[in-house]
Amino acid sequence: MAQATFEEISASDFFYRNRDIAGFTNPSRAVFAAIRELVENSLDAAESLKIPPEIYVRLSFEGEVGKDTQIYKLRVGDNGSGIQPRFIPSAFGQILYGSKYKLKQMRGTFGLGGKMAVLYGQIMTHQPAKVTSSTGSTKIYSFKLMIDIQRNRPIILDRKVLVNKEQWRGTIVEFTLEGDYLRAKSKILEYFKQTAMVNPYANLTFVDPKGRLYKFTRVTTAMPDPPKETEPHPFGVDVELLQRLIQVTPYRNMLEFLKQHFHRVGDITAQKFLEFSHLSPSKNPKRLSHEEVVRLMQNLKKFKDFLPPDASCLSPLGEELLKAGILKELKPEYLVVNQRKPSTYAGHPFIIEMGIAYGGEIPKKGNFLIYRFANKIPLLYDEASDVSFRVINSLNWRRYKVSPDMPIAIVVHICSTKVPYKTVGKEFIADRPEVRREVANALREIGRQLHRFLSKREHVDREKRRLSIFAKYLPKIAQFSSHLAGKEKLPDVKKLIKSVQKYGEET
């Protein structure tokens, strides 16, 4: 009988063997995922400084590999915050290393996407990536690097320092990868369109392998405030997090420990909780036994007087920016948007923003057009599994005089410190009861406003038909009546038509 052998593999090696987990499942999905991940990093980098993003993406054909696979060179540049030179190699050459592990709203979740794109390119073409960046100082730093997959470390092949005469700030990433652009084209263009919709303050430029230019121009320079880093909420902690906080805390009593390490816990709330948990305010948290830590975690979840999380760690679009983005990309006849108040699930704050657009350039497709976003990221795959899709299709739309064959588009955006994705691929939102409730409430609110618009429009159409009948037959009635009365002068029917029109407007 063979004896089992055990070994340890690095994070890079794990994703090398399981790249489909990160969305790199096939050549067409891979080229889409690479563009998406790098564009989202660029948007985050610009928004962190509250600078309207300028993002340039170019996909160049490099050669054929097979019937459905080609080699492309991908270049993504931005005007974001830039990266300090000592961080550049690890930021693009070390899996699960990055700036995405703070507790605040961010597009990225795992610090994986950009590096996974570079890793995929290296696996497929064995070519290095080139990263050029500057924080706006007098120097520009350029690195040519690869990833040591077994050790999960960057390999620096070349390093250059250039003079930054124009005080340029931003990052440019360039590498080669295998892909199938022809199959991915529709998804990539739809991704840019939807990204422009939910980021109306961004300029996005895409040049495809045939040199065709796609430009999505901003309609505003107004931007939402960047999210602030926050502490964990008591409802969202577990034993492991408590142990970590206890290990690093400089505070020597439970009162200060609770006030300083948890979100929205003040002096009075901390005192009430300690009484509820039968803990002394002066007890040193580092002297808690394992059983006491477990009991502390359980009490944190049971205590009802903690304040809900505030929205300072979130950066929603707001109704005006959401409206501007939808008007720019969909050009509807009628639009209504609604932003819900902050809510929570498992101690994580979230906000639902929703818009419903009618008519204009929205096509009739026999069902609603649904646009889904999470932390300003378009979700293009697995629509039927998403909580928004299920809520929209379970609503009784006849109550709002709406039918699926109408030209209607529904835009749903959730922003949160921890979006409840169902899978690592970040393609659809899980059916959490709290999220479902907020989506349903937002949908009912915009449904009521759409109902008022459709009712008013129906009334106007009815009055127009009524007026057209009067305008058609009143002159003939007047002529016939004058003839019967033996009068030569016809009565003025215009006044009567105007009175009918005025009555219709008043009703």
HELIX and SHEET records of a PDB file:
HELIX    1   1 ALA A   11  ARG A   17  1                                   7    
HELIX    2   2 ARG A   19  ALA A   22  5                                   4    
HELIX    3   3 PRO A   27  GLU A   47  1                                  21    
HELIX    4   4 ILE A   88  GLY A   93  1                                   6    
HELIX    5   5 GLY A  113  THR A  125  1                                  13    
HELIX    6   6 TYR A  181  VAL A  198  1                                  18    
HELIX    7   7 PRO A  234  GLY A  236  5                                   3    
HELIX    8   8 VAL A  239  VAL A  248  1                                  10    
HELIX    9   9 MET A  254  HIS A  261  1                                   8    
HELIX   10  10 ASP A  267  SER A  277  1                                  11    
HELIX   11  11 PRO A  285  ARG A  287  5                                   3    
HELIX   12  12 HIS A  290  LYS A  302  1                                  13    
HELIX   13  13 GLU A  319  LEU A  330  1                                  12    
HELIX   14  14 GLU A  383  SER A  385  5                                   3    
HELIX   15  15 VAL A  387  SER A  394  1                                   8    
HELIX   16  16 TRP A  397  TYR A  400  5                                   4    
HELIX   17  17 PRO A  433  ALA A  485  1                                  53    
HELIX   18  18 VAL A  493  GLU A  506  1                                  14    
SHEET    1   A 8 ARG A 153  VAL A 163  0                                        
SHEET    2   A 8 LYS A 139  ASP A 148 -1                                        
SHEET    3   A 8 ALA A 129  THR A 135 -1                                        
SHEET    4   A 8 ARG A 169  GLY A 179 -1                                        
SHEET    5   A 8 GLN A  70  GLY A  77 -1                                        
SHEET    6   A 8 GLU A  54  GLU A  64 -1                                        
SHEET    7   A 8 ASN A 203  VAL A 207  1                                        
SHEET    8   A 8 LEU A 213  PHE A 216 -1                                        
SHEET    1   B 3 TYR A 334  GLN A 339  0                                        
SHEET    2   B 3 HIS A 348  TYR A 358 -1                                        
SHEET    3   B 3 SER A 343  TYR A 345 -1                                        
SHEET    1   C 5 TYR A 334  GLN A 339  0                                        
SHEET    2   C 5 HIS A 348  TYR A 358 -1                                        
SHEET    3   C 5 ILE A 408  SER A 416 -1                                        
SHEET    4   C 5 LEU A 369  ALA A 374  1                                        
SHEET    5   C 5 ILE A 377  LEU A 379 -1                                        
END                                                                             
